[in-house]
C-alpha cells in the first residue's frame, strides 16, 4: 500500500497489479533498461559527475 506522491521502485518482473480505492486514482508508470552510468543530481539537474553539475550551475 502506498500514499500520495510516493515513488514505488520495482525490480524485475513483467506485470504489476493496481487497485484503486473509492475515490479512484492516478499513477504514472515509467519503465526502461538501466543505462549503467553514474548519476549525480542537484535539484532538477541530473548529470554523470559532480564536475558536470558544477559546470551546469
DRENTORKOL-3810 file (N, C-alpha, C; in nm, 4 decimals):
REM DRENTORKOL-3810
@n.u->0.0848; n.v->-0.1171; n.w->0.0000; ca.u->0.0000; ca.v->0.0000; ca.w->0.0000; c.u->0.0899; c.v->0.1241; c.w->0.0000
@n.u->0.0537; n.v->0.2242; n.w->-0.0767; ca.u->0.1339; ca.v->0.3470; ca.w->-0.0765; c.u->0.0413; c.v->0.4675; c.w->-0.0778
@n.u->0.0988; n.v->0.5843; n.w->-0.0495; ca.u->0.0189; ca.v->0.7051; ca.w->-0.0389; c.u->0.0438; c.v->0.8023; c.w->-0.1521
@n.u->-0.0089; n.v->0.9227; n.w->-0.1356; ca.u->0.0027; ca.v->1.0289; ca.w->-0.2336; c.u->0.1490; c.v->1.0694; c.w->-0.2510
@n.u->0.1879; n.v->1.0986; n.w->-0.3746; ca.u->0.3239; ca.v->1.1439; ca.w->-0.4061; c.u->0.4310; c.v->1.0467; c.w->-0.3582
@n.u->0.4096; n.v->0.9191; n.w->-0.3848; ca.u->0.5007; ca.v->0.8153; ca.w->-0.3408; c.u->0.5647; c.v->0.7472; c.w->-0.4606
@n.u->0.6959; n.v->0.7281; n.w->-0.4541; ca.u->0.7683; ca.v->0.6531; ca.w->-0.5556; c.u->0.7780; c.v->0.5092; c.w->-0.5092
@n.u->0.7399; n.v->0.4155; n.w->-0.5956; ca.u->0.7495; ca.v->0.2742; ca.w->-0.5633; c.u->0.8415; c.v->0.2091; c.w->-0.6670
@n.u->0.9678; n.v->0.1867; n.w->-0.6322; ca.u->1.0578; ca.v->0.1233; ca.w->-0.7283; c.u->1.0353; c.v->-0.0280; c.w->-0.7325
@n.u->1.0359; n.v->-0.0842; n.w->-0.8519; ca.u->1.0214; ca.v->-0.2276; ca.w->-0.8710; c.u->1.1503; c.v->-0.2834; c.w->-0.9272
@n.u->1.1719; n.v->-0.4104; n.w->-0.9104; ca.u->1.2895; ca.v->-0.4769; ca.w->-0.9645; c.u->1.2479; c.v->-0.5481; c.w->-1.0930
@n.u->1.2781; n.v->-0.6728; n.w->-1.1066; ca.u->1.2447; ca.v->-0.7454; ca.w->-1.2288; c.u->1.1002; c.v->-0.7940; c.w->-1.2244
@n.u->1.0475; n.v->-0.8291; n.w->-1.3387; ca.u->0.9117; ca.v->-0.8799; ca.w->-1.3488; c.u->0.8479; c.v->-0.8314; c.w->-1.4772
@n.u->0.7314; n.v->-0.8843; n.w->-1.5086; ca.u->0.6667; ca.v->-0.8457; ca.w->-1.6331; c.u->0.5229; c.v->-0.7999; c.w->-1.6157
@n.u->0.4798; n.v->-0.7786; n.w->-1.4901; ca.u->0.3458; ca.v->-0.7243; ca.w->-1.4686; c.u->0.3346; c.v->-0.6613; c.w->-1.3311
@n.u->0.2379; n.v->-0.5699; n.w->-1.3185; ca.u->0.2023; ca.v->-0.5123; ca.w->-1.1891; c.u->0.0506; c.v->-0.5172; c.w->-1.1773
@n.u->0.0004; n.v->-0.5168; n.w->-1.0567; ca.u->-0.1430; ca.v->-0.5128; ca.w->-1.0313; c.u->-0.1704; c.v->-0.3913; c.w->-0.9440
@n.u->-0.2700; n.v->-0.3101; n.w->-0.9825; ca.u->-0.3020; ca.v->-0.1880; ca.w->-0.9110; c.u->-0.4506; c.v->-0.1898; c.w->-0.8761
@n.u->-0.4813; n.v->-0.1596; n.w->-0.7512; ca.u->-0.6204; ca.v->-0.1498; ca.w->-0.7065; c.u->-0.6464; c.v->-0.0080; c.w->-0.6590
@n.u->-0.7557; n.v->0.0525; n.w->-0.7042; ca.u->-0.7921; ca.v->0.1885; ca.w->-0.6646; c.u->-0.8940; c.v->0.1839; c.w->-0.5512
@n.u->-0.8909; n.v->0.2868; n.w->-0.4672; ca.u->-0.9893; ca.v->0.2999; ca.w->-0.3603; c.u->-1.1180; c.v->0.3606; c.w->-0.4135
@n.u->-1.2053; n.v->0.4010; n.w->-0.3240; ca.u->-1.3354; ca.v->0.4569; ca.w->-0.3618; c.u->-1.3231; c.v->0.5838; c.w->-0.4447
@n.u->-1.2188; n.v->0.6637; n.w->-0.4204; ca.u->-1.2018; ca.v->0.7896; ca.w->-0.4922; c.u->-1.1261; c.v->0.7724; c.w->-0.6239
@n.u->-1.0891; n.v->0.6516; n.w->-0.6587; ca.u->-1.0128; ca.v->0.6296; ca.w->-0.7808; c.u->-0.8668; c.v->0.6619; c.w->-0.7585
@n.u->-0.7918; n.v->0.6703; n.w->-0.8676; ca.u->-0.6502; ca.v->0.7010; ca.w->-0.8543; c.u->-0.5912; c.v->0.7452; c.w->-0.9865
@n.u->-0.4752; n.v->0.8086; n.w->-0.9767; ca.u->-0.3944; ca.v->0.8414; ca.w->-1.0938; c.u->-0.2540; c.v->0.7926; c.w->-1.0629
@n.u->-0.1868; n.v->0.7375; n.w->-1.1630; ca.u->-0.0477; ca.v->0.6982; ca.w->-1.1415; c.u->0.0274; c.v->0.7049; c.w->-1.2736
@n.u->0.1578; n.v->0.7160; n.w->-1.2603; ca.u->0.2465; ca.v->0.7210; ca.w->-1.3752; c.u->0.3398; c.v->0.6016; c.w->-1.3659
@n.u->0.3421; n.v->0.5199; n.w->-1.4696; ca.u->0.4304; ca.v->0.4044; ca.w->-1.4754; c.u->0.5421; c.v->0.4359; c.w->-1.5735
@n.u->0.6655; n.v->0.4286; n.w->-1.5269; ca.u->0.7821; ca.v->0.4550; ca.w->-1.6101; c.u->0.8665; c.v->0.3288; c.w->-1.6124
@n.u->0.9084; n.v->0.2887; n.w->-1.7307; ca.u->0.9865; ca.v->0.1667; ca.w->-1.7424; c.u->1.1012; c.v->0.1874; c.w->-1.8400
@n.u->1.2111; n.v->0.1209; n.w->-1.8169; ca.u->1.3245; ca.v->0.1284; ca.w->-1.9083; c.u->1.4379; c.v->0.0414; c.w->-1.8605
@n.u->1.5340; n.v->0.0206; n.w->-1.9473; ca.u->1.6517; ca.v->-0.0572; ca.w->-1.9118; c.u->1.7528; c.v->0.0344; c.w->-1.8432
@n.u->1.8221; n.v->-0.0147; n.w->-1.7415; ca.u->1.9254; ca.v->0.0648; ca.w->-1.6758; c.u->2.0359; c.v->0.1029; c.w->-1.7755
@n.u->2.0869; n.v->0.2260; n.w->-1.7655; ca.u->2.1914; ca.v->0.2696; ca.w->-1.8578; c.u->2.3307; c.v->0.2414; c.w->-1.8036
@n.u->2.3364; n.v->0.1925; n.w->-1.6781; ca.u->2.4645; ca.v->0.1526; ca.w->-1.6184; c.u->2.5688; c.v->0.2644; c.w->-1.6228
@n.u->2.5277; n.v->0.3887; n.w->-1.5959; ca.u->2.6181; ca.v->0.5028; ca.w->-1.5889; c.u->2.6038; c.v->0.5686; c.w->-1.4522
@n.u->2.7090; n.v->0.6357; n.w->-1.4050; ca.u->2.6976; ca.v->0.7061; ca.w->-1.2774; c.u->2.5961; c.v->0.8197; c.w->-1.2871
@n.u->2.5329; n.v->0.8498; n.w->-1.1749; ca.u->2.4322; ca.v->0.9558; ca.w->-1.1709; c.u->2.4655; c.v->1.0514; c.w->-1.0567
@n.u->2.4655; n.v->1.1802; n.w->-1.0875; ca.u->2.4838; ca.v->1.2848; ca.w->-0.9869; c.u->2.3726; c.v->1.3862; c.w->-1.0087
@n.u->2.3017; n.v->1.4230; n.w->-0.9024; ca.u->2.1955; ca.v->1.5215; ca.w->-0.9209; c.u->2.1978; c.v->1.6259; c.w->-0.8122
@n.u->2.1433; n.v->1.7423; n.w->-0.8486; ca.u->2.1278; ca.v->1.8535; ca.w->-0.7560; c.u->2.0022; c.v->1.9267; c.w->-0.7989
@n.u->1.8955; n.v->1.9148; n.w->-0.7196; ca.u->1.7681; ca.v->1.9757; ca.w->-0.7588; c.u->1.7181; c.v->1.9106; c.w->-0.8870
@n.u->1.6783; n.v->1.9915; n.w->-0.9859; ca.u->1.6252; ca.v->1.9344; ca.w->-1.1101; c.u->1.7344; c.v->1.8965; c.w->-1.2108
@n.u->1.8610; n.v->1.9218; n.w->-1.1778; ca.u->1.9685; ca.v->1.8959; ca.w->-1.2734; c.u->2.0284; c.v->1.7573; c.w->-1.2469
@n.u->2.0397; n.v->1.6764; n.w->-1.3510; ca.u->2.0978; ca.v->1.5428; ca.w->-1.3399; c.u->2.2106; c.v->1.5303; c.w->-1.4406
@n.u->2.3263; n.v->1.4913; n.w->-1.3923; ca.u->2.4453; ca.v->1.4725; ca.w->-1.4756; c.u->2.5125; c.v->1.3418; c.w->-1.4342
@n.u->2.6287; n.v->1.3139; n.w->-1.4945; ca.u->2.7023; ca.v->1.1929; ca.w->-1.4594; c.u->2.8044; c.v->1.2157; c.w->-1.3480
@n.u->2.8557; n.v->1.3379; n.w->-1.3316; ca.u->2.9574; ca.v->1.3645; ca.w->-1.2291; c.u->2.9277; c.v->1.4959; c.w->-1.1580
@n.u->2.9889; n.v->1.5132; n.w->-1.0414; ca.u->2.9762; ca.v->1.6387; ca.w->-0.9677; c.u->3.0380; c.v->1.7540; c.w->-1.0466
@n.u->3.1469; n.v->1.7290; n.w->-1.1182; ca.u->3.2076; ca.v->1.8325; ca.w->-1.2018; c.u->3.1114; c.v->1.8817; c.w->-1.3093
@n.u->3.0376; n.v->1.7911; n.w->-1.3731; ca.u->2.9379; ca.v->1.8288; ca.w->-1.4725; c.u->2.8275; c.v->1.9129; c.w->-1.4094
@n.u->2.7880; n.v->1.8777; n.w->-1.2864; ca.u->2.6864; ca.v->1.9570; ca.w->-1.2153; c.u->2.7347; c.v->2.0987; c.w->-1.1911
@n.u->2.8590; n.v->2.1137; n.w->-1.1426; ca.u->2.9142; ca.v->2.2468; ca.w->-1.1175; c.u->2.9186; c.v->2.3291; c.w->-1.2454
@n.u->2.9559; n.v->2.2669; n.w->-1.3553; ca.u->2.9618; ca.v->2.3383; ca.w->-1.4834; c.u->2.8214; c.v->2.3823; c.w->-1.5276
@n.u->2.7214; n.v->2.2977; n.w->-1.5068; ca.u->2.5851; ca.v->2.3327; ca.w->-1.5464; c.u->2.5293; c.v->2.4487; c.w->-1.4644
@n.u->2.5677; n.v->2.4536; n.w->-1.3346; ca.u->2.5175; ca.v->2.5607; ca.w->-1.2486; c.u->2.5946; c.v->2.6893; c.w->-1.2752
END
